[in-house]
Amino acid sequence: MIAVAFFFLLFSLFFFAQSAFAVCPVCTLAVGAGIGLSRYFGVDDIITGLWIGAMIIASGLWLATFLERKKVAVPNREVISTIAMLILIVAPLYLKDFFGNPLNKVLGVDKLALGIFLGLVTFIISQGIENFLRRKNQGTVYFPYQKVIVPVSLLLVLSLALYLTI
């Protein structure tokens, strides 16, 4: 019952939210908290990994934007920031033995690692789709929160597909 109330409270915040950057620190922390809850509630590691992978890209893009605003000159800012986030997020998981369980594999690949890879790819594709939609509409969005809805929708669809098949 407490979990249901928590999720209701969490999702009711969307109705009262002010506009924000699509890849903001609050969004990133919310995804991180969601990942922790998913493991607690027994969500399969491939689905958890999917959201971890998306969080890595989102965090990397947020860090790149932060560095740009602070006028820190870093070549290939987005790539370097994303690699840094990949290391910062995956290294602790590896050190705490979240990877490598022989019973936690699909097609011979660790479920968490496969999920992270799929999340990275899905988020990159969703950003491409969002940019394409924006270009088709002369640089403006088709609907409010498009930059958030496109990646979250793709991640939800893939999460459902993975849940039903694996």
C-alpha positions as CSV (number, residue, x, y, z in Angstrom):
1,M,0.0,0.0,0.0
2,I,2.9,2.4,0.8
3,A,4.4,1.6,-2.6
4,V,1.2,2.5,-4.4
5,A,0.9,5.7,-2.4
6,F,4.5,6.6,-3.2
7,F,4.0,6.0,-6.9
8,F,0.8,8.0,-7.0
9,L,2.5,10.9,-5.2
10,L,5.5,10.6,-7.6
11,F,3.3,10.7,-10.8
12,S,1.0,13.4,-9.4
13,L,4.0,15.7,-9.4
14,F,3.9,15.7,-13.2
15,F,0.6,17.6,-13.2
16,F,2.1,20.4,-11.1
17,A,5.6,20.5,-12.7
18,Q,7.1,23.7,-14.1
19,S,9.0,23.7,-17.3
20,A,12.5,22.3,-17.0
21,F,15.4,21.1,-19.1
22,A,14.8,17.7,-20.5
23,V,18.0,16.3,-19.1
24,C,18.2,18.1,-15.8
25,P,19.9,16.9,-12.6
26,V,16.5,16.4,-10.9
27,C,15.3,14.2,-13.8
28,T,18.6,12.2,-13.6
29,L,18.2,11.7,-9.8
30,A,14.6,10.6,-10.2
31,V,15.7,8.0,-12.8
32,G,18.4,6.9,-10.4
33,A,15.9,6.5,-7.6
34,G,13.6,4.6,-9.9
35,I,16.4,2.1,-10.7
36,G,17.0,1.4,-7.0
37,L,13.3,0.8,-6.5
38,S,13.1,-1.5,-9.5
39,R,15.7,-3.7,-8.1
40,Y,14.0,-3.7,-4.7
41,F,10.7,-4.7,-6.3
42,G,12.3,-7.5,-8.3
43,V,12.2,-6.0,-11.8
44,D,14.3,-8.0,-14.2
45,D,17.9,-6.8,-14.6
46,I,17.6,-6.3,-18.4
47,I,14.8,-3.8,-17.8
48,T,16.7,-2.1,-15.0
49,G,19.8,-2.0,-17.2
50,L,17.7,-0.4,-20.0
51,W,16.9,2.5,-17.7
52,I,20.5,2.7,-16.4
53,G,21.8,3.0,-20.0
54,A,19.3,5.8,-20.6
55,M,20.4,7.5,-17.4
56,I,24.0,7.3,-18.5
57,I,23.3,9.2,-21.7
58,A,21.0,11.7,-20.0
59,S,23.7,12.3,-17.3
60,G,26.4,12.7,-19.9
61,L,24.4,15.2,-21.9
62,W,23.5,17.1,-18.8
63,L,27.2,17.3,-17.8
64,A,28.1,18.4,-21.3
65,T,25.6,21.2,-21.1
66,F,26.8,22.2,-17.6
67,L,30.4,22.4,-18.9
68,E,29.3,24.4,-21.9
69,R,27.5,26.9,-19.7
70,K,30.5,27.2,-17.4
71,K,32.6,27.8,-20.5
72,V,34.9,24.8,-19.8
73,A,36.7,24.0,-23.1
74,V,36.5,20.2,-23.5
75,P,36.9,18.6,-27.0
76,N,34.1,16.3,-27.9
77,R,32.2,17.4,-24.8
78,E,29.2,15.1,-25.2
79,V,31.3,12.0,-25.9
80,I,33.8,12.6,-23.0
81,S,30.9,13.4,-20.6
82,T,29.0,10.3,-21.5
83,I,32.1,8.1,-21.2
84,A,32.8,9.6,-17.8
85,M,29.2,8.9,-16.7
86,L,29.4,5.4,-18.1
87,I,32.5,4.7,-15.9
88,L,31.0,6.5,-12.9
89,I,27.8,4.4,-13.0
90,V,29.0,1.0,-14.3
91,A,32.2,0.8,-12.2
92,P,30.5,0.7,-8.8
93,L,28.0,-1.9,-10.2
94,Y,30.9,-4.0,-11.4
95,L,32.8,-3.7,-8.1
96,K,29.7,-4.7,-6.2
97,D,29.3,-7.9,-8.3
98,F,26.1,-6.9,-10.1
99,F,27.6,-8.4,-13.3
100,G,28.8,-11.9,-14.0
101,N,26.2,-14.1,-12.4
102,P,26.0,-17.2,-14.6
103,L,22.3,-17.6,-14.0
104,N,21.5,-14.0,-15.0
105,K,22.2,-14.2,-18.7
106,V,20.2,-14.1,-21.9
107,L,21.8,-15.4,-25.1
108,G,25.1,-15.8,-23.2
109,V,25.2,-12.1,-22.3
110,D,24.7,-10.6,-18.8
111,K,21.2,-9.2,-18.5
112,L,22.3,-6.0,-16.8
113,A,25.0,-5.4,-19.4
114,L,22.7,-6.1,-22.3
115,G,20.1,-3.8,-20.8
116,I,22.6,-1.0,-20.3
117,F,23.7,-1.3,-24.0
118,L,20.0,-1.3,-25.2
119,G,19.3,1.7,-23.0
120,L,22.3,3.6,-24.5
121,V,21.2,2.8,-28.0
122,T,17.5,3.5,-27.4
123,F,18.2,6.9,-25.8
124,I,20.5,7.9,-28.7
125,I,17.8,6.8,-31.2
126,S,15.2,8.7,-29.3
127,Q,17.3,11.9,-29.4
128,G,17.6,11.4,-33.2
129,I,13.9,11.1,-33.6
130,E,13.3,14.1,-31.4
131,N,15.8,16.2,-33.4
132,F,14.2,15.0,-36.7
133,L,10.7,16.0,-35.4
134,R,12.0,19.4,-34.4
135,R,13.7,20.0,-37.8
136,K,10.5,18.9,-39.6
137,N,8.6,21.6,-37.6
138,Q,11.1,24.5,-38.3
139,G,12.9,24.1,-35.0
140,T,9.8,24.0,-32.7
141,V,8.3,21.1,-30.9
142,Y,5.0,19.4,-32.1
143,F,3.7,19.1,-28.5
144,P,4.8,20.2,-25.0
145,Y,7.5,18.1,-23.3
146,Q,8.3,16.4,-26.6
147,K,12.0,16.2,-25.6
148,V,11.0,14.2,-22.6
149,I,8.1,12.2,-24.0
150,V,9.9,10.8,-27.0
151,P,12.7,9.0,-25.1
152,V,10.5,7.9,-22.2
153,S,7.9,6.5,-24.7
154,L,10.6,4.5,-26.5
155,L,12.0,3.3,-23.2
156,L,8.6,2.2,-21.9
157,V,7.7,0.4,-25.2
158,L,11.1,-1.5,-25.1
159,S,10.6,-2.2,-21.4
160,L,7.2,-3.7,-22.1
161,A,8.6,-5.7,-25.0
162,L,11.5,-7.1,-22.9
163,Y,9.1,-7.9,-20.1
164,L,6.8,-9.9,-22.3
165,T,9.6,-11.8,-24.1
166,I,12.3,-12.4,-21.5
